[in-house]
């Protein structure tokens, strides 16, 4: 089961409802892990078409929002939302973040790291420009992962377990403050119009609650982590 619909990379048209539904889950995880941390100034790295920032703005989470992405199509989509809290929205090269040290309270990389050729470079940059870093990835390194890599429309080139993504962040000097593993919402399962979607949701949900290690070894879930990038 994938967490995104097959599509050509950075083409947002026709998938707006899917991204809106997904953003509800992802923004909820941001608020859950970062609500007690400073978050007035937020940088969304790899912001896509802006669905997560839009949802955070709806929730009143953060006073000022900044977005960067490698796709001009995505940047244009974010600008078209006309978010009152959006300070700046610009393209970047996917590695070097064009802001000074410690400019933001919180940097968000939600479903970004699995796409990045050099994830540590980007994580070092996120830690440089923000005091706290939030990362969410799909846990795709499970029994369903093919032995050999084959490129697909999702653009995922890195596969993680809950342990390997945690170690990745720690190897970049980030202190992991909290980590959760979550199933997608029932609404995202229902989006595909499959009559068995509700059953699939509950099987995965109950398995995660009863035996998380076994569940994550079989199916793909999402793991979100929040890290401190500098001493308190």
C-alpha positions in Angstrom: 0.0 0.0 0.0 1.5 3.3 -1.0 1.0 6.6 0.8 0.6 8.7 -2.4 -1.2 8.2 -5.7 1.0 7.3 -8.7 1.9 10.5 -10.5 4.6 12.3 -12.5 6.9 14.1 -10.0 5.8 17.6 -9.1 2.6 17.6 -11.1 -0.1 18.6 -8.6 -3.1 19.1 -10.8 -5.9 16.5 -10.2 -4.6 15.3 -6.9 -5.6 18.3 -4.7 -8.1 16.3 -2.6 -5.6 13.6 -2.0 -3.0 16.1 -0.8 -5.6 17.9 1.4 -6.6 14.6 3.1 -2.9 13.6 3.6 -2.1 17.1 5.0 -4.6 16.7 7.7 -2.7 13.6 9.0 0.7 15.2 8.5 -0.2 18.5 10.1 -1.7 16.6 13.1 1.6 14.9 13.6 3.4 18.2 13.5 1.1 19.7 16.1 1.2 16.6 18.3 5.0 16.5 18.4 5.9 20.2 18.3 3.0 21.9 20.0 5.0 22.4 23.2 8.0 23.7 21.4 8.7 27.2 20.0 7.0 27.3 16.6 6.3 31.0 15.8 8.6 30.9 12.7 8.1 27.8 10.6 10.1 26.7 7.5 8.5 24.0 5.3 11.3 22.3 3.3 10.1 20.5 0.3 6.7 22.1 0.7 5.2 20.7 -2.5 2.0 22.4 -3.4 1.6 23.8 0.2 -1.1 21.5 1.6 0.6 21.0 4.9 1.4 24.7 5.4 -2.2 25.5 4.5 -3.5 23.1 7.1 -1.1 24.4 9.8 -2.3 28.0 9.0 -5.9 26.8 9.4 -5.0 25.4 12.8 -3.3 28.7 13.8 0.0 26.8 14.2 2.8 29.2 13.7 2.7 33.0 13.2 4.9 33.1 10.1 5.4 30.4 7.4 8.1 30.1 4.8 8.1 27.5 2.0 10.9 26.2 -0.2 10.7 23.5 -2.9 12.7 22.3 -5.9 9.7 22.6 -8.2 8.5 26.0 -9.6 5.2 24.3 -10.2 4.8 23.7 -6.5 5.9 27.2 -5.6 3.3 28.6 -8.0 0.7 26.5 -6.4 1.6 27.6 -2.9 1.5 31.3 -3.9 -1.9 30.8 -5.4 -3.2 29.8 -2.0 -2.5 33.4 -0.8 -1.9 32.4 2.8 -1.9 35.5 5.1 0.9 34.0 7.2 3.2 33.2 4.3 6.3 35.3 4.5 8.2 33.9 1.6 8.0 31.1 -1.0 10.9 30.2 -3.2 12.7 27.5 -5.1 16.0 26.0 -3.9 18.4 23.4 -5.2 17.4 20.6 -2.8 20.5 20.8 -0.6 21.5 24.4 0.3 18.8 26.3 2.2 19.0 30.0 1.4 18.6 31.3 5.0 20.9 32.3 7.8 21.7 30.2 10.9 18.9 29.7 13.5 16.4 31.9 11.6 13.4 29.6 12.3 12.0 28.0 15.3 10.9 24.9 13.4 11.9 23.3 10.1 9.5 20.7 8.7 10.5 17.9 6.3 7.4 15.9 5.9 7.7 13.1 3.3 10.8 14.6 1.8 13.8 12.6 3.0 12.7 9.5 1.1 13.1 11.5 -2.1 16.5 13.1 -1.5 19.7 11.9 -3.1 21.9 13.2 -0.2 19.6 13.3 2.8 22.4 14.1 5.4 23.3 17.3 3.5 19.7 18.5 3.7 19.3 17.5 7.3 22.5 19.4 8.3 21.1 22.4 6.5 17.7 22.1 8.3 19.5 21.8 11.6 21.5 24.9 10.8 18.6 27.2 10.0 16.1 25.9 12.7 16.3 25.2 16.4 14.0 22.2 16.0 13.5 19.8 13.1 10.4 17.7 12.4 10.8 14.8 10.0 8.2 12.3 8.7 8.8 9.4 6.4 6.9 6.3 5.2 8.4 3.1 6.7 8.8 1.2 3.5 11.7 -1.0 4.4 9.5 -4.0 5.2 8.7 -7.4 3.8 7.0 -5.8 0.8 10.1 -3.9 -0.3 11.5 -5.4 -3.5 15.0 -6.8 -3.5 16.1 -4.7 -6.4 15.5 -1.0 -6.8 13.1 0.1 -9.6 12.2 3.7 -10.2 8.6 4.6 -10.0 6.3 7.7 -10.2 6.5 8.2 -6.4 10.2 9.2 -6.6 11.1 7.4 -3.4 14.8 6.5 -3.5 15.4 5.9 0.2 13.5 3.3 2.3 13.4 3.4 6.1 12.5 1.5 9.2 11.6 3.3 12.5 15.1 2.5 13.7 17.0 3.5 10.6 15.4 6.9 10.2 16.0 7.6 13.9 19.7 6.7 13.5 19.9 8.8 10.3 18.8 11.9 12.3 21.1 11.1 15.2 24.1 10.6 12.9 23.5 14.2 11.7 23.9 15.5 15.3 20.2 15.9 15.9 18.8 14.9 19.3 15.6 13.0 18.9 13.0 14.3 21.4 10.1 12.2 20.4 9.0 9.7 17.8 5.7 8.2 16.8 4.5 5.6 14.3 1.0 6.1 12.8 -1.4 4.6 10.3 -2.9 6.8 7.7 -6.4 8.1 8.4 -9.6 6.2 7.3 -10.3 9.1 4.9 -7.2 8.5 2.9 -8.0 4.8 2.5 -11.6 5.6 1.5 -10.2 8.1 -1.1 -9.4 5.3 -3.5 -13.0 4.1 -3.5 -12.2 0.5 -2.7 -15.0 -1.3 -0.8 -12.4 -3.1 1.3 -10.6 0.2 2.3 -12.2 0.3 5.7 -11.2 -3.3 6.4 -7.7 -2.6 5.4 -7.5 0.4 7.6 -8.7 -1.5 10.7 -6.5 -4.5 10.0 -3.4 -2.3 9.9 -4.6 -0.1 12.8 -5.3 -3.0 15.2 -2.1 -4.7 14.2 -0.1 -1.6 15.0 -1.7 -1.3 18.4 -1.3 -5.0 19.3 2.1 -5.8 17.8 3.9 -2.7 16.3 7.1 -4.5 15.4 5.3 -7.2 13.5 3.0 -4.7 11.9 5.7 -2.4 10.6 7.6 -5.5 9.3 4.7 -6.3 7.1 3.0 -3.0 6.1 4.0 0.6 5.5 3.2 3.1 8.2 4.4 6.6 8.8 7.0 7.6 11.4 7.3 11.2 12.6 10.2 12.5 14.8 11.0 15.8 16.3 14.6 16.7 17.0 16.6 19.5 18.7 19.3 20.9 16.6 21.0 23.0 19.3 21.6 22.8 23.0 18.6 24.0 25.1 
